[in-house]
Amino acid sequence: MDDPRDGSAASAWPPLPFDAWRDTGATLHLWSQVVGKVRLAQTPWTNHSWHVPLYVTPRGLTTSAIPHGTRSFAIDFDFIAHELRIETSDGEGRVIALGPQSVADFYAAVMTALGALDVPVRIRTMPTEIPDAIPFEQDRVHAAYDRAAAAGFWRALLQVDRMLKVFRARFVGKCSPVHFFWGSFDLAVTRFSGRRAPAHPGGVPHMPDWVAREAYSHEVSSVGFWPGNQAFPEAAFYSYGYPEPKGFRDAIVAPAAARFDAGLGEFVLPYEAVRTSADPDAAVLAFAQSTYEAAATASGWDRAALERPSSGELGR
């Protein structure tokens, strides 16, 4: 593995071949759902489900502070030390080692630790947005954890998070944070036109239709990154508009490796094409900007009111 401290583009954007990390990715997806559902259970409902995601940190992923009565706690994945840390506002904590273990064992360890810290939480144990899902306490199928694969995934997230935050700063209208949705296992940022959208059709596995309808209650352009899954076995950036505007899928976008995937209904840009390009940062921003412009222009957004110049980004 490349040394992440050498500062080179090749090192900063690590390889993420799906076949090499498939099993670890499937297990980590489910572990992240256990942790994410703890946040979901304890946090006041926020529009578009913005109360449920995790956030990228210099060591992994975090829930941020979760209220529990007058106290707070946080749960952090650390992909350097390969630990899950639960820490409370009164200075107590528990550490769970990350290594090969079933989802059932991980779930039991998290619940036991929360109880020992006097911050017990009950969650719905059926995974979300996963077909043929197994309840956490019964899942002994998914148990893989390869340290190098998990660390590579996190290092990729670090770079994507950095660039999506640059892109987010170009918008002065309503915009989500850059956040990691554990349901779909992707890092995303979403811009809003301010106009209502038609009701979403729903149909997401193990997720109530009203949740999808509330999440997509207003017109959006969203860009993000996912590490691949069984249905799309390739790490890639994606971008879509909801509702999809007429002519959107026929737009010419950048960079050249980007394409519209009719099955997904989204533009995609292979992560490998970004990682191996001469300027990965520029490739990500070109994709995000050109696909947003395609959606916003086709939908007639008030771009002059919603956007700000991109000058001054990171010294540019």
N, C-alpha and C positions, 0 to 999 in steps of 0.2 A: 504494500500500500504506500502511496506517496506520503511524504512527511507534510502534514498540514501547516507546519510552521515556516516552510521555505518561501511562501508568498507568491509562487508562480501560479499562473492561471490553470495549468494542468492539475496542480495540487489542490487549488481552491475548489475546483469543480470536479469531484471524484467520479470515477465510472460507477454506474448503477445498473448493471445488466440484470434484467428481471429473473432469468433462470438461476442466477447465483444467489439471489436473495429472496426468492419466492416464498420459501417456507418460513424464514424468519419474518418476512413482511406480513404474512398471514397471521402469525402469532402476535406480532407487535400491534397489528391493527386491532385485534381483540383485546389485548391488554390496555390499549389506549381507550377503548370503549368502556372498560371497567372504571378507569380513572375519570374519564369524561362524564360518565353517568353519575359519579359522585358529585361533580360540580353541578350538573343539571339538577340533581335532587335538592341541592342546598341553596341555589341561587335564584333570585327573583326573575321571572320571565321577562326577557328583553326582546324588542321587536327583531324579527328576522332570525330568531334563535341566536343572537349575538352573545347570549349568556352561557353558551355551552362549549365553545371551542377551547383549544389549548393554544399556547403561544411559544414561539421559538426562543430559546435562551442560549447563552454562550456554552452551555453544557448539554442541552437537550430540549425538553418540552416541559411546560409548566401549566398548571391550572390557574395560576395567580391566586390571590387571597380568596378563600371560600368562607362565608359566614357560618357560624354555628352558635346560635344564641348570641351572647356578647363577646364570644371568642372568635378567632379565625384560624384557619389552617390552610396549608397549600400542599400539593402533591407534585413532585418533580421527577421526571425521567432524567437521569444523568448518564449520557452515553460515552462519557470519558471514564468515569469510575464504574460504570455499568451497575448502577444502583437506582432503586426507586426510594425517594426520601419523602417522608410525611413529617411536616413540622408545624407546630402550633404557635399561637401568639404568646403563650406563656412559657416558651422556651423548651418545651418537650418535643421529642421526635422519635421516629422509628425508621430503620433502614431495611429494605428488602433487596437482596442481591438479585441482579438480573442475569439469568442463565437459563439453560434448557429446563423448562418446567411447563406443565400443562396450564391451560387457561383456568381450569378448575382450581389448581393449586395456587395460582397467582391471585385469583379472586378471593380465595379463603384467606390468604396472607394479608391482602389489603383490608378486608373486613375485620380480621383479628387485630391488626395494627390500629385501625380507627377506634375500635372498641377499647383497646388498652390505653389510648390517648384521651378517652372520654369524649370522643366526637363521633359517636356511632351514626352510621348513615345506612338507610335501606334504599336499594335501587331495583329497578326492573332489570332482570338478568337476561332477557332475550336481546341479543345483538341487533343493532339497527342498520338498515340499508345493506344487509347481507342476505342473499338468497340461501335457503336451506340451512338457516342458522341453528346453532346448538346453544341452549342456555349456558351461561358461564359456569355454573356449578356442576354441569354435566359434561363439559367439553374436555376430554382427555385426548382429543385428536390433534389439536394444535399445541405443540410443545417445543418447537425449534427456536433456538436463539444463538445466532452466530455473531460474536462481538464485532468483527470487522464489517459485516454486512449492516448491522444496526448503526455503527459509527459512520459508515459511508452514507447511509440514508440521512442521518442528522447533518453531516457536513454539507450535503446537497441542499437540505432545507435552509441552512445558514445563508447560503448564497442566494437562494430564491427569495427568502425573506428580505434580505438586504435590497434586492432590486425591485421587488414589489412595493417596498416602502418608498423608494425613489419615485416610482410610477404613481403611487397614491398621492404624493405631495403635489402633483401637477393639477389636482382637482380641488375646487373649492365648494362644490355641491355636496349633497349627502353622500357619504362613502363609508363603507365598513372599515374596521381595522384590518390589517393583514393577520389572518388567523387560521389555525389548523383545525379543520372539522374532522373529528374522529369517526363520524358516521361514514363519510365517503373517503376518508383518509387522504385529504388533500389540503394544500395550503393555498389560500385564495384571498382576493380583494375584490369588492363589488362596488361599482358606481351606480348611482340612481339619477334618473332624469327628473324625478319629482312628480311624474304622472302615474296614476293607477294603471295596473295591468289586468288583463282578463284572468279569471280564476285558473289556477294551475290544475291540471288533470289529476294530480296525485299518483297513486300507484307505486310508491317507493316501498320496497320490502320492509315490513315490520316498523313502519312509520305512519302514524295517522295522517290521512289526507289533509286535515286542517292545518297541520304543521307546515306542509309543503305550500299550501295556499297562502298562509301568513308570511312565509319566507319570501314568496314571489308575489306579494300583494302589489308591488310597484315595479315599473319598468326598470330593467337593469342591463348593465354590461359588466360581465365578470371575467376575470382572468386568473388563472391559477396553475398549480403543478400537482401532479400525482405520480407515484412511483410505479404505476402499473398494477394490474390485477389479472385474474383469469380471463376476463372478457376482453381486455386490452393489455396484452403482456409486454408493455414497453413504457418506461418512464417518459413522461411528456408534459409539456405545457399545453394548456387549453384556453380557449376563449369562446364565449357565447353571448348572445343577447336574448333576453326574455321580455316580451314575446319576440321570436325571431322576426326581424324586419324583412320585408320583401327585398330581394336582391342581395341580402347579406352573404349568403353562401357563395355567391359568384364574385365577391370582391377580390381584388388583388391586394394581398397583404405581404408583409415582410417578416423574416428573411425568406429567401427562396425555398428553404426546406419546409416551410409551413404549408399546410394543406387543409382543406375542409373535409372532415370525415362525416359522410352522410349517415352512417350508423349511429354515431354519437350525437350528430346535430351540432357539432362544434368545430372550430378551427383547432388544429393540433400542430405542435412543433416538437419533434423528438428531442428529448434531453441530450442525447448523444450528439446531435447536430449542434446544439448550443455549446456543449462541453468541449468539442473539438474545433470550434470556430476560432478565427483569429481574435475575436473580441466577444467573449460570452456575454458580458454586461450589455454591450450594444445590441446583441441579438435578442436578448430578453426584452429590452425596452422597445426595440423595433416591433417585435411581435405584439406586445401589450398595446402600444400606441396605435399601430395600424389596424388591429382588429377592433379596438375601441372606436376609432374613427369610422370604420366601416359600419358598425352598429349605430353609433350616435348620428351619423349623417343620414343613413337610410331611414332612421326613425324620427328625424327632425328635432333632435335635442337642441336646446338653446346653448350651443357650445360656447358662445362668447361670454355668457353669464356664468357658466359652470367650470371653465378651465382657467388656469394660470400659466404664464410662460414657463418653460422648462429650464431657462437659463439659471446658472448658479448651482445646479445639481452637483454635489460632491466636488465642487471646484471647477466644474465644466464651464 
